[in-house]
Amino acid sequence: MTPKLTEYSMTASMSRNGNCWVNAPTESFFNSLKNERVHGTSYATRADEQAALFEYIEAFYNRRRRHSTLGYSSPVRLTENWISEHAAQQAKAA
C-alpha cells in the first residue's frame, strides 16, 4: 500500500488483468444516467444537455441518490461519515 493510503487506513482498489469487475461501478453509473436522465429526453442545445447532466451528477446522483453498494447512502453522505470517523480516530490517537 502507498503511504497515503496507509495514513488514511484505505485499501487500494486493484484487480488482476482481465478481471471484468473493474468496470462494474462505472457501468452501473452510466446505466443509471441513461435510464434516469438521458433516454427519451431531447435537449434544445448542447448547453441545455450539459446543464442537465451536471445537475443530475452533482445535485442528485452524488448528493441525494441512495446507492445499494454504499449501504443505501449517497456518495456525499458516505464521504462525510468517513471523514467524521477518521477525524475521531485521529483525535483518539493524538
BAKOLLO-5754 format. One line per field, with one value per residue: residue number from 1; residue in one letter; z, y negated, x negated of N, C-alpha, C in turn. Coordinates in nm, 4 decimals. Atoms other than C-alpha are relative to their C-alpha. Layout:
n <- NUM / ... .
res <- a / ... .
n.w <- Z / ... .
n.v <- Y / ... .
n.u <- X / ... .
ca.w <- Z / ... .
ca.v <- Y / ... .
ca.u <- X / ... .
c.w <- Z / ... .
c.v <- Y / ... .
c.u <- X / ... .
//
This chain:
n <- 1 / 2 / 3 / 4 / 5 / 6 / 7 / 8 / 9 / 10 / 11 / 12 / 13 / 14 / 15 / 16 / 17 / 18 / 19 / 20 / 21 / 22 / 23 / 24 / 25 / 26 / 27 / 28 / 29 / 30 / 31 / 32 / 33 / 34 / 35 / 36 / 37 / 38 / 39 / 40 / 41 / 42 / 43 / 44 / 45 / 46 / 47 / 48 / 49 / 50 / 51 / 52 / 53 / 54 / 55 / 56 / 57 / 58 / 59 / 60 / 61 / 62 / 63 / 64 / 65 / 66 / 67 / 68 / 69 / 70 / 71 / 72 / 73 / 74 / 75 / 76 / 77 / 78 / 79 / 80 / 81 / 82 / 83 / 84 / 85 / 86 / 87 / 88 / 89 / 90 / 91 / 92 / 93 / 94 .
res <- m / t / p / k / l / t / e / y / s / m / t / a / s / m / s / r / n / g / n / c / w / v / n / a / p / t / e / s / f / f / n / s / l / k / n / e / r / v / h / g / t / s / y / a / t / r / a / d / e / q / a / a / l / f / e / y / i / e / a / f / y / n / r / r / r / r / h / s / t / l / g / y / s / s / p / v / r / l / t / e / n / w / i / s / e / h / a / a / q / q / a / k / a / a .
n.w <- 0.0000 / 0.0010 / -0.1310 / -0.0191 / -0.0262 / -0.1348 / -0.0922 / -0.0114 / -0.0209 / 0.1206 / 0.0809 / 0.1429 / 0.0788 / 0.1126 / 0.0334 / 0.0961 / 0.1406 / 0.0572 / -0.0933 / 0.0573 / -0.1019 / -0.0160 / 0.0584 / -0.0454 / -0.0534 / 0.1083 / 0.0826 / -0.0780 / 0.0052 / 0.1313 / 0.0143 / -0.0748 / 0.0712 / 0.1221 / -0.0307 / -0.0833 / 0.0503 / 0.1423 / 0.0926 / 0.0216 / -0.0244 / 0.1054 / -0.0494 / 0.1052 / 0.0326 / -0.0709 / -0.1326 / -0.0795 / -0.0323 / -0.0981 / -0.1272 / -0.0554 / -0.0471 / -0.1187 / -0.1093 / -0.0385 / -0.0696 / -0.1189 / -0.0936 / -0.0338 / -0.0123 / -0.1064 / -0.1264 / -0.0518 / 0.0424 / -0.0857 / 0.0745 / -0.0773 / -0.0332 / -0.1049 / -0.1162 / 0.0241 / -0.0330 / 0.1188 / -0.0043 / -0.0840 / -0.1398 / -0.0349 / -0.0163 / -0.1234 / -0.1130 / -0.0065 / -0.0508 / -0.1436 / -0.0689 / 0.0080 / -0.0914 / -0.1370 / -0.0222 / -0.0122 / -0.1294 / -0.1009 / 0.0110 / -0.0378 .
n.v <- 0.1184 / 0.1251 / 0.0667 / 0.0777 / -0.0938 / -0.0511 / 0.1102 / 0.0139 / -0.1345 / -0.0364 / -0.1068 / 0.0311 / -0.0813 / -0.0554 / -0.1368 / -0.0648 / 0.0290 / -0.0773 / -0.0129 / 0.0793 / 0.0781 / 0.1301 / 0.1047 / -0.0122 / 0.1247 / 0.0964 / -0.0466 / 0.0220 / 0.1439 / 0.0394 / -0.0592 / 0.0868 / 0.1276 / -0.0167 / -0.0359 / 0.0994 / 0.1364 / 0.0225 / -0.0660 / 0.0651 / 0.1442 / 0.0812 / 0.1280 / 0.1017 / 0.0365 / -0.0761 / 0.0616 / -0.0542 / -0.1377 / 0.0034 / 0.0471 / -0.1077 / -0.1054 / 0.0516 / -0.0003 / -0.1392 / -0.0562 / 0.0747 / 0.0329 / -0.1165 / -0.1290 / 0.0003 / 0.0585 / -0.0504 / -0.1361 / -0.1036 / -0.1053 / -0.1247 / -0.0432 / 0.0888 / -0.0146 / 0.0887 / 0.1361 / 0.0697 / 0.0127 / 0.1129 / -0.0375 / -0.0991 / 0.0718 / 0.0791 / -0.0932 / -0.0502 / 0.1087 / 0.0132 / -0.1150 / 0.0111 / 0.1085 / -0.0518 / -0.0933 / 0.0802 / 0.0685 / -0.1009 / -0.0375 / 0.1142 .
n.u <- -0.0836 / 0.0747 / -0.0033 / -0.1235 / -0.1087 / 0.0223 / -0.0300 / -0.1447 / -0.0547 / -0.0725 / 0.0562 / -0.0027 / -0.0920 / 0.0757 / -0.0391 / 0.0874 / -0.0252 / -0.1091 / -0.1117 / -0.1090 / -0.0691 / 0.0645 / -0.0836 / -0.1382 / -0.0573 / -0.0177 / -0.1108 / -0.1218 / -0.0289 / -0.0500 / -0.1330 / -0.0922 / -0.0083 / -0.0793 / -0.1386 / -0.0673 / 0.0070 / 0.0274 / -0.0922 / -0.1288 / 0.0090 / 0.0609 / 0.0503 / -0.0012 / 0.1379 / 0.1032 / 0.0115 / -0.1103 / 0.0355 / 0.1089 / -0.0558 / -0.0822 / 0.0901 / 0.0675 / -0.0981 / -0.0234 / 0.1165 / 0.0416 / -0.1078 / -0.0820 / 0.0684 / 0.1004 / -0.0461 / -0.1278 / -0.0353 / 0.0554 / 0.0673 / -0.0038 / 0.1359 / 0.0520 / -0.0873 / -0.1148 / 0.0411 / 0.0503 / 0.1457 / 0.0396 / -0.0239 / 0.1009 / 0.1260 / -0.0094 / 0.0098 / 0.1361 / 0.0844 / -0.0290 / 0.0579 / 0.1462 / 0.0396 / -0.0146 / 0.1112 / 0.1205 / -0.0052 / 0.0303 / 0.1402 / 0.0854 .
ca.w <- 0.0000 / -0.0602 / 0.2413 / 0.1841 / 0.1681 / 0.4848 / 0.6551 / 0.5867 / 0.6566 / 0.2981 / 0.0638 / -0.2997 / -0.5471 / -0.7796 / -0.9653 / -1.1825 / -1.5549 / -1.7324 / -1.4276 / -1.5667 / -1.2328 / -1.2567 / -1.4710 / -1.2831 / -1.0837 / -1.3951 / -1.5988 / -1.3202 / -1.3132 / -1.6881 / -1.6795 / -1.4112 / -1.6016 / -1.9252 / -1.7680 / -1.5234 / -1.7300 / -2.0946 / -2.2637 / -2.4145 / -2.3460 / -2.6136 / -2.5405 / -2.7372 / -2.7193 / -2.6144 / -2.3246 / -2.2043 / -2.2184 / -2.0300 / -1.7627 / -1.7187 / -1.6890 / -1.4421 / -1.2322 / -1.2391 / -1.1324 / -0.8841 / -0.7360 / -0.7475 / -0.8038 / -0.5656 / -0.3012 / -0.2777 / -0.4686 / -0.2383 / -0.3578 / -0.2501 / -0.2630 / -0.0193 / 0.2378 / 0.0883 / 0.1470 / -0.1033 / -0.2035 / -0.0319 / 0.2896 / 0.2884 / 0.2430 / 0.5207 / 0.7555 / 0.6666 / 0.7318 / 1.0698 / 1.1691 / 1.0511 / 1.2449 / 1.5588 / 1.5187 / 1.4715 / 1.7834 / 1.9877 / 1.8598 / 1.9461 .
ca.v <- 0.0000 / -0.3553 / -0.5736 / -0.7980 / -0.5013 / -0.3603 / -0.7000 / -0.7053 / -0.3325 / -0.2757 / 0.0171 / -0.0323 / 0.0911 / 0.3131 / 0.6297 / 0.8796 / 0.8197 / 0.9311 / 0.9055 / 0.7898 / 0.6432 / 0.3475 / 0.1508 / 0.2511 / -0.0752 / -0.2871 / -0.0742 / -0.0953 / -0.4754 / -0.5108 / -0.2712 / -0.4861 / -0.8056 / -0.6758 / -0.5256 / -0.8070 / -1.1111 / -1.0575 / -0.8032 / -0.9690 / -1.3206 / -1.5804 / -1.8880 / -2.2116 / -2.2895 / -2.1242 / -2.3718 / -2.2515 / -1.8926 / -1.9747 / -2.1629 / -1.8729 / -1.6214 / -1.8405 / -1.8774 / -1.5015 / -1.4139 / -1.6915 / -1.7752 / -1.4364 / -1.1357 / -1.2347 / -1.4140 / -1.2560 / -0.9281 / -0.6303 / -0.3584 / 0.0016 / 0.0708 / -0.2182 / -0.0845 / -0.2902 / -0.6141 / -0.8832 / -0.9206 / -1.2602 / -1.1258 / -0.8276 / -1.0592 / -1.2913 / -0.9939 / -0.8593 / -1.1997 / -1.2259 / -0.8749 / -0.9343 / -1.2631 / -1.0869 / -0.8137 / -1.0745 / -1.2614 / -0.9402 / -0.8626 / -1.2093 .
ca.u <- 0.0000 / -0.1102 / -0.1943 / 0.1121 / 0.3476 / 0.1938 / 0.2216 / 0.5959 / 0.6487 / 0.7568 / 0.7011 / 0.6089 / 0.8678 / 0.6713 / 0.7549 / 0.5822 / 0.5563 / 0.8730 / 1.0983 / 1.4325 / 1.5479 / 1.3101 / 1.5561 / 1.8722 / 1.9136 / 1.8649 / 2.1022 / 2.3589 / 2.3308 / 2.3781 / 2.6732 / 2.8378 / 2.7586 / 2.9050 / 3.2175 / 3.2917 / 3.1977 / 3.0999 / 3.3315 / 3.6365 / 3.5098 / 3.4404 / 3.2349 / 3.2688 / 2.8987 / 2.5751 / 2.5581 / 2.9010 / 2.7803 / 2.4599 / 2.6546 / 2.8980 / 2.6145 / 2.4276 / 2.7441 / 2.8032 / 2.4494 / 2.3722 / 2.7119 / 2.8850 / 2.6574 / 2.3779 / 2.5848 / 2.9316 / 2.9499 / 2.9045 / 2.6690 / 2.7165 / 2.3426 / 2.2874 / 2.5324 / 2.8169 / 2.6299 / 2.5340 / 2.1668 / 2.1511 / 2.3036 / 2.0673 / 1.7698 / 1.8881 / 1.9316 / 1.5875 / 1.4260 / 1.6000 / 1.4950 / 1.1374 / 1.1186 / 1.2449 / 0.9828 / 0.7113 / 0.8266 / 0.8122 / 0.4656 / 0.3347 .
c.w <- 0.0000 / 0.1366 / 0.0246 / 0.0305 / 0.1416 / 0.1032 / 0.0239 / 0.0198 / -0.1175 / -0.0736 / -0.1466 / -0.0717 / -0.1244 / -0.0285 / -0.1000 / -0.1419 / -0.0517 / 0.0920 / -0.0453 / 0.1023 / 0.0190 / -0.0477 / 0.0534 / 0.0583 / -0.1087 / -0.0890 / 0.0715 / -0.0038 / -0.1344 / -0.0293 / 0.0714 / -0.0728 / -0.1224 / 0.0313 / 0.0752 / -0.0614 / -0.1517 / -0.0924 / -0.0071 / 0.0207 / -0.1180 / 0.0598 / -0.1163 / -0.0444 / 0.0769 / 0.1415 / 0.0930 / 0.0450 / 0.1065 / 0.1377 / 0.0673 / 0.0547 / 0.1252 / 0.1198 / 0.0479 / 0.0842 / 0.1323 / 0.1012 / 0.0430 / 0.0297 / 0.1170 / 0.1354 / 0.0573 / -0.0337 / 0.0908 / -0.0857 / 0.0848 / 0.0407 / 0.1082 / 0.1246 / -0.0056 / 0.0524 / -0.1300 / 0.0090 / 0.0905 / 0.1467 / 0.0479 / 0.0247 / 0.1277 / 0.1235 / 0.0166 / 0.0575 / 0.1493 / 0.0797 / 0.0024 / 0.0961 / 0.1447 / 0.0321 / 0.0191 / 0.1350 / 0.1130 / 0.0021 / 0.0491 / 0.1488 .
c.v <- -0.1245 / -0.0656 / -0.0785 / 0.0912 / 0.0565 / -0.1057 / -0.0139 / 0.1345 / 0.0453 / 0.1111 / -0.0374 / 0.0947 / 0.0468 / 0.1398 / 0.0563 / -0.0401 / 0.0913 / 0.0189 / -0.0935 / -0.0898 / -0.1391 / -0.1131 / -0.0020 / -0.1294 / -0.1043 / 0.0387 / -0.0204 / -0.1470 / -0.0389 / 0.0618 / -0.0868 / -0.1325 / 0.0121 / 0.0254 / -0.1091 / -0.1398 / -0.0124 / 0.0599 / -0.0742 / -0.1498 / -0.0679 / -0.1335 / -0.0976 / -0.0354 / 0.0904 / -0.0547 / 0.0493 / 0.1429 / 0.0039 / -0.0437 / 0.1093 / 0.1126 / -0.0433 / 0.0042 / 0.1427 / 0.0533 / -0.0710 / -0.0243 / 0.1229 / 0.1237 / 0.0029 / -0.0433 / 0.0629 / 0.1449 / 0.1015 / 0.1129 / 0.1263 / 0.0454 / -0.0867 / 0.0081 / -0.0931 / -0.1409 / -0.0669 / -0.0074 / -0.1143 / 0.0346 / 0.1011 / -0.0673 / -0.0825 / 0.0888 / 0.0520 / -0.1064 / -0.0166 / 0.1131 / -0.0075 / -0.1086 / 0.0469 / 0.0965 / -0.0760 / -0.0710 / 0.0967 / 0.0348 / -0.1107 / -0.0153 .
c.u <- -0.0879 / 0.0087 / 0.1288 / 0.1173 / -0.0120 / 0.0366 / 0.1499 / 0.0716 / 0.0863 / -0.0736 / 0.0124 / 0.0950 / -0.0732 / 0.0526 / -0.0990 / 0.0413 / 0.1117 / 0.1184 / 0.1116 / 0.0685 / -0.0598 / 0.0904 / 0.1425 / 0.0565 / 0.0257 / 0.1169 / 0.1327 / 0.0408 / 0.0606 / 0.1365 / 0.1035 / 0.0203 / 0.0905 / 0.1471 / 0.0752 / 0.0015 / -0.0039 / 0.1056 / 0.1336 / -0.0012 / -0.0671 / -0.0395 / -0.0069 / -0.1407 / -0.0962 / -0.0166 / 0.1107 / -0.0309 / -0.1090 / 0.0505 / 0.0828 / -0.0870 / -0.0749 / 0.0941 / 0.0255 / -0.1152 / -0.0260 / 0.1112 / 0.0794 / -0.0839 / -0.0982 / 0.0539 / 0.1260 / 0.0286 / -0.0688 / -0.0545 / -0.0050 / -0.1394 / -0.0642 / 0.0873 / 0.1195 / -0.0258 / -0.0434 / -0.1529 / -0.0465 / 0.0173 / -0.1045 / -0.1350 / -0.0001 / -0.0132 / -0.1416 / -0.0926 / 0.0208 / -0.0631 / -0.1520 / -0.0498 / 0.0082 / -0.1134 / -0.1316 / -0.0058 / -0.0325 / -0.1480 / -0.0940 / -0.0142 .
//
